C-alpha cells in the first residue's frame, strides 16, 4: 500500500523510508498503521502521517520491513513480525561481557545497592538462614556415615574418604540455593516480587552444581600448585560461574570459561570489588556482628546487580 504512494507528489516533511522505519515496535499493524496513512488528492495529510509516526510508542511489537523494488508498486511489503514476551530478558549479555563492551563502575553499583536495600534486608536474611541450616545438615551428613562404617569394621581411612566425598557432594548440592539468593537480588533490583522460599526453586541444577564444584576446586588447586598466581587468578575469575550455571542454564565448564573470560576484561575492578566485600563482612563481624544486618544484604544485592549488568537476566528469572 505504501509503495503506491511513491507515485504521488508528497508535500510533507516525511519520506516514505521514514514511514517504514517508524513502524518498528508497533504492536498491531491493523490497529494503528493502516488508518493513519490517509491521502487526499495525491498528498498525505500531514496530521495523519504525524499521528502514524507516534503510534509506535504505545506498543511492543517489532516490524522490520524489507526493501521492495520501486518498479513493482503492487508488491506487498514483506515483514518479519516478532512478538515479544511480556517478561523478556534484560540487562547485559554474555557476548558483550566477554568482549569487554560493558562499562562497569563498582562504586556506583555499591551505592545503588545501598539505596535499594529497603524491602530486601529481611527477606535476604531469612533466605540466608534457610540456606545455612541446609548447609549445616550437609556438613554433618558425614558423621553418621563414619560411625556406621566403623561399626561394620571398615578401615578408618576408607570410612573417612567415603564420608568426605559424600560431604563434598552434599555441600555442592546446596549451592543452587546460594544462586537463589542472588536471583532474589536481581529481581528486587528490577522491582519484581521477592520470596525467601524461592531459594528452593533451583535444586534441579544440583547435578551441574556438583560437577561445577569439582571442576572449579580442581582447577584452582592446580593453579596454586603452578606457582600460586594462576590459582589466585582463577579464584577471582570464577566468581560468576555458579549463577551462570543456574540462571543461564550453562554447563559446568562453559560457565567457568564464560566467567573467566568476562572477569578478565574487568580484572582489577572485579578483584577490588570482591576484596572490598570480604573486608566489609570481616569488619562487620567485629562489633558482635550487628553491622552484618546491613552488610550481608548490601553485598548480596551489589553482587546480584553486578551480575545483572554484565550478563543480564533471562525471562524466567524476571517472570512473576
Residue, then its C-alpha position, 0 to 999 in steps of 0.5 A: x500500500x505504501x509503495x503506491x504512494x511513491x507515485x504521488x507528489x508528497x508535500x510533507x516533511x516525511x519520506x516514505x523510508x521514514x514511514x517504514x522505519x517508524x513502524x518498528x515496535x508497533x504492536x498491531x499493524x491493523x490497529x494503528x498503521x493502516x488508518x493513519x496513512x490517509x491521502x487526499x488528492x495525491x498528498x498525505x495529510x500531514x496530521x495523519x502521517x504525524x499521528x502514524x509516526x507516534x503510534x509506535x510508542x504505545x506498543x511492543x511489537x517489532x516490524x522490520x520491513x524489507x526493501x521492495x523494488x520501486x518498479x513493482x508498486x503492487x508488491x506487498x511489503x514483506x515483514x518479519x513480525x516478532x512478538x515479544x514476551x511480556x517478561x523478556x530478558x534484560x540487562x547485559x549479555x554474555x557476548x558483550x561481557x566477554x568482549x569487554x563492551x560493558x562499562x562497569x563502575x563498582x562504586x556506583x553499583x555499591x551505592x545503588x545497592x545501598x539505596x535499594x536495600x529497603x524491602x530486601x534486608x529481611x527477606x535476604x536474611x531469612x533466605x540466608x538462614x534457610x540456606x545455612x541450616x541446609x548447609x549445616x545438615x550437609x556438613x554433618x551428613x558425614x558423621x553418621x556415615x563414619x560411625x556406621x562404617x566403623x561399626x561394620x569394621x571398615x578401615x578408618x581411612x576408607x570410612x573417612x574418604x567415603x564420608x568426605x566425598x559424600x560431604x563434598x557432594x552434599x555441600x555442592x548440592x546446596x549451592x543452587x540455593x546460594x544462586x537463589x539468593x542472588x536471583x532474589x537480588x536481581x529481581x528486587x533490583x528490577x522491582x519484581x516480587x521477592x520470596x525467601x522460599x524461592x531459594x528452593x526453586x533451583x535444586x534441579x541444577x544440583x547435578x551441574x552444581x556438583x560437577x561445577x564444584x569439582x571442576x572449579x576446586x580442581x582447577x584452582x588447586x592446580x593453579x596454586x600448585x603452578x606457582x600460586x598466581x594462576x590459582x589466585x587468578x582463577x579464584x577471582x575469575x570464577x566468581x560468576x560461574x555458579x549463577x551462570x550455571x543456574x540462571x543461564x542454564x550453562x554447563x559446568x565448564x562453559x560457565x567457568x570459561x564464560x566467567x573467566x573470560x568476562x572477569x578478565x576484561x574487568x580484572x582489577x575492578x572485579x578483584x577490588x570489588x570482591x576484596x572490598x566485600x570480604x573486608x566489609x563482612x570481616x569488619x562487620x563481624x567485629x562489633x558482635x556482628x550487628x553491622x552484618x544486618x546491613x552488610x550481608x544484604x548490601x553485598x548480596x544485592x551489589x553482587x546480584x546487580x553486578x551480575x545483572x549488568x554484565x550478563x543480564x537476566x533471562x525471562x524466567x528469572x524476571x517472570x512473576 
